[in-house]
């Protein structure tokens, strides 16, 4: 499908889902990269406590809190 036809379909509020390759869709700037961070034991214990309280993993708590803080800094 040509871009102009795709845009027209979108602008007319028609479904474009069938035109998309959702298996290979990527959000630029959202690729995963691994980092290693060393924390003191008391921080790990607190992270585990909060993760249990929230019903998520330790990694999820770390990701959420860092993302929230960065968002706060970005919007100030």
C-alpha positions in Angstrom: 0.0 0.0 0.0 1.3 3.4 -0.9 1.8 5.9 1.9 -0.8 8.3 0.6 -3.4 5.5 0.6 -2.4 4.5 4.1 -2.7 8.1 5.3 -6.1 8.6 3.6 -7.4 5.4 5.2 -6.1 6.6 8.6 -7.6 10.1 8.2 -10.9 8.6 7.3 -11.0 6.7 10.6 -10.8 3.4 8.7 -9.0 0.4 10.3 -5.3 0.2 9.3 -4.4 -2.7 11.5 -4.5 -5.2 8.7 -1.8 -3.1 6.9 0.6 -3.2 9.8 3.3 -5.8 10.5 2.7 -5.8 14.3 5.2 -8.7 14.9 8.1 -6.5 13.9 6.8 -3.2 15.2 9.3 -1.3 17.3 9.1 2.0 19.3 12.3 3.9 18.5 14.2 4.8 21.7 12.5 2.0 23.6 14.9 -0.9 22.8 15.9 -2.8 25.9 19.5 -2.5 27.2 20.9 -4.3 30.2 22.7 -2.5 33.0 24.1 -3.9 36.2 23.8 -1.9 39.4 25.2 -2.9 42.8 23.0 -1.9 45.8 23.6 -2.3 49.5 21.7 -5.2 51.2 19.2 -2.9 52.9 18.2 -1.4 49.6 17.6 -4.9 48.1 15.6 -5.8 51.2 13.4 -2.7 50.8 13.0 -3.2 47.1 11.9 -6.8 47.8 9.4 -5.6 50.4 7.9 -3.0 48.1 7.8 -5.5 45.2 5.9 -8.0 47.4 3.5 -5.2 48.6 2.8 -4.2 45.0 2.6 -7.7 43.6 5.4 -7.2 41.1 9.0 -8.1 40.6 12.0 -6.3 42.0 13.0 -5.3 38.5 9.5 -3.8 37.9 9.8 -1.7 41.0 13.2 -0.4 39.9 11.9 0.3 36.4 8.8 2.1 37.6 10.5 4.2 40.2 13.3 5.3 37.9 10.8 6.1 35.1 8.7 8.1 37.5 11.7 10.1 38.7 12.9 10.8 35.2 9.5 11.9 34.2 9.3 14.3 37.1 12.7 15.7 36.2 11.7 16.0 32.6 8.4 17.8 33.4 9.9 20.3 35.9 
